[in-house]
Amino acid sequence: MPQHDPAAVPAVKPGAEKRRPSFFWVLAALILPLWSLGVKYRFHHGERMPQTGALVLSPNHYSEIDPVVMGAAAWHLGRAPRFLAKASLFKNPVLGWFLRTSGQIPVERAGSQSHTAIRAAEQLVEKGRMVIVYPEGSLTRDPDLWPMRGKTGAVRIALERGIPLVPAAHWGTQAILPRYGKKLSLFPRKTVDVIIGEPLDLSAYRDKPLDQANLLAATNDLMNAIAALLGELRGETPPADRWDPAKHGQKETGRLDG
């Protein structure tokens, strides 16, 4: 059970980004009323969400509906959500149009274009936007849905641009769509808890080379912070070590066998 007041709703004023007319107004008008019929949010420490300026928001990831869950949560908390999204999603004519029009960033998970998304995210940062980066890169492989080992993209953007890296966690999404599930369940209405963390302290890495060792160390700090936030929501102690798919003979991306 959540450790915070279950009725805790952040007393935050809409940020300038949310007040500015944009395509997100259309999306919010079309999607949020229907979404709210099936999903109720309980926010914890929503006041920690910076209302202005560039930042990277990094949540946990264990359901394919997570981007919708966190996108709506970010809007409720005053920011326009922009994601690094799988490039394959952009191939769908309708979904792809929505993604492109709302400024989402296609990610090629491998090959020569794999770094293009990072450059595109940095362009958003230069405009003072928030970008949501799932550091796990895929749905967690951890059997108990704790955050697994992270990838370095979120940390790299924050360190290269000198902007806040804000960890976050949510719990309850599995009742809407289980990991690798195919059937969406919105009724009866589901409750999703969302907690926003304090910006990660990256001071130990800011004057060091952005080599793999330092990026991995900073990413481990990020994943530990996300796991601790999830532990608060679940009322449990997260495992000391993050799940490593390679050590369990698992693929980094795609659905798990069986």
Solvent accessible surface area in square Angstrom, and as a share of the most:
residue,aa,sasa,rsa
1,M,173,0.77
2,P,26,0.16
3,Q,122,0.54
4,H,45,0.20
5,D,88,0.45
6,P,71,0.44
7,A,74,0.58
8,A,30,0.23
9,V,111,0.64
10,P,23,0.14
11,A,105,0.82
12,V,40,0.23
13,K,172,0.73
14,P,66,0.42
15,G,4,0.03
16,A,39,0.31
17,E,19,0.08
18,K,41,0.17
19,R,146,0.53
20,R,115,0.42
21,P,99,0.62
22,S,47,0.31
23,F,44,0.18
24,F,13,0.05
25,W,114,0.40
26,V,72,0.41
27,L,27,0.13
28,A,19,0.15
29,A,71,0.55
30,L,104,0.52
31,I,81,0.41
32,L,27,0.13
33,P,79,0.50
34,L,123,0.61
35,W,17,0.06
36,S,39,0.25
37,L,109,0.54
38,G,0,0.00
39,V,3,0.02
40,K,95,0.40
41,Y,24,0.09
42,R,51,0.19
43,F,13,0.05
44,H,1,0.00
45,H,58,0.26
46,G,1,0.01
47,E,105,0.47
48,R,61,0.22
49,M,3,0.01
50,P,36,0.23
51,Q,42,0.19
52,T,96,0.56
53,G,39,0.38
54,A,17,0.13
55,L,0,0.00
56,V,0,0.00
57,L,0,0.00
58,S,0,0.00
59,P,0,0.00
60,N,2,0.01
61,H,22,0.10
62,Y,1,0.00
63,S,0,0.00
64,E,86,0.39
65,I,24,0.12
66,D,0,0.00
67,P,47,0.30
68,V,63,0.36
69,V,0,0.00
70,M,1,0.01
71,G,9,0.08
72,A,10,0.08
73,A,0,0.00
74,A,1,0.01
75,W,24,0.09
76,H,75,0.33
77,L,1,0.01
78,G,1,0.01
79,R,1,0.00
80,A,2,0.02
81,P,13,0.08
82,R,28,0.10
83,F,18,0.08
84,L,33,0.16
85,A,14,0.11
86,K,76,0.32
87,A,16,0.12
88,S,64,0.42
89,L,66,0.33
90,F,22,0.09
91,K,166,0.70
92,N,74,0.38
93,P,110,0.69
94,V,103,0.59
95,L,74,0.37
96,G,0,0.00
97,W,131,0.46
98,F,62,0.26
99,L,26,0.13
100,R,136,0.50
101,T,59,0.34
102,S,7,0.05
103,G,28,0.27
104,Q,20,0.09
105,I,10,0.05
106,P,65,0.41
107,V,33,0.19
108,E,73,0.33
109,R,106,0.39
110,A,80,0.62
111,G,58,0.56
112,S,116,0.75
113,Q,107,0.48
114,S,35,0.23
115,H,124,0.55
116,T,83,0.48
117,A,3,0.02
118,I,21,0.11
119,R,106,0.39
120,A,29,0.23
121,A,0,0.00
122,E,4,0.02
123,Q,108,0.48
124,L,24,0.12
125,V,9,0.05
126,E,112,0.50
127,K,133,0.56
128,G,26,0.25
129,R,61,0.22
130,M,0,0.00
131,V,0,0.00
132,I,1,0.00
133,V,8,0.05
134,Y,26,0.10
135,P,3,0.02
136,E,1,0.00
137,G,27,0.26
138,S,6,0.04
139,L,10,0.05
140,T,1,0.01
141,R,2,0.01
142,D,9,0.05
143,P,83,0.52
144,D,88,0.45
145,L,28,0.14
146,W,13,0.05
147,P,1,0.01
148,M,2,0.01
149,R,94,0.34
150,G,6,0.06
151,K,86,0.36
152,T,24,0.14
153,G,19,0.18
154,A,0,0.00
155,V,0,0.00
156,R,71,0.26
157,I,0,0.00
158,A,0,0.00
159,L,20,0.10
160,E,70,0.31
161,R,102,0.37
162,G,52,0.50
163,I,19,0.10
164,P,55,0.34
165,L,1,0.00
166,V,0,0.00
167,P,4,0.02
168,A,0,0.00
169,A,0,0.00
170,H,0,0.00
171,W,56,0.20
172,G,11,0.10
173,T,0,0.00
174,Q,50,0.22
175,A,50,0.39
176,I,0,0.00
177,L,17,0.08
178,P,69,0.43
179,R,58,0.21
180,Y,33,0.12
181,G,19,0.18
182,K,183,0.78
183,K,167,0.71
184,L,87,0.43
185,S,40,0.26
186,L,34,0.17
187,F,139,0.58
188,P,113,0.71
189,R,129,0.47
190,K,33,0.14
191,T,50,0.29
192,V,0,0.00
193,D,8,0.04
194,V,0,0.00
195,I,0,0.00
196,I,1,0.00
197,G,2,0.02
198,E,105,0.47
199,P,64,0.40
200,L,29,0.15
201,D,110,0.57
202,L,4,0.02
203,S,76,0.49
204,A,65,0.50
205,Y,26,0.10
206,R,103,0.37
207,D,143,0.74
208,K,101,0.43
209,P,95,0.60
210,L,60,0.30
211,D,66,0.34
212,Q,112,0.50
213,A,73,0.57
214,N,24,0.12
215,L,0,0.00
216,L,83,0.41
217,A,43,0.33
218,A,0,0.00
219,T,3,0.02
220,N,76,0.39
221,D,51,0.26
222,L,0,0.00
223,M,1,0.00
224,N,59,0.30
225,A,25,0.20
226,I,0,0.00
227,A,1,0.01
228,A,52,0.40
229,L,13,0.06
230,L,0,0.00
231,G,4,0.04
232,E,63,0.28
233,L,2,0.01
234,R,25,0.09
235,G,40,0.38
236,E,89,0.40
237,T,122,0.71
238,P,32,0.20
239,P,52,0.32
240,A,95,0.74
241,D,116,0.60
242,R,32,0.12
243,W,52,0.18
244,D,20,0.11
245,P,1,0.01
246,A,68,0.53
247,K,166,0.70
248,H,95,0.42
249,G,78,0.75
250,Q,48,0.22
251,K,114,0.48
252,E,56,0.25
253,T,49,0.29
254,G,38,0.36
255,R,116,0.42
256,L,46,0.23
257,D,133,0.69
258,G,126,1.22
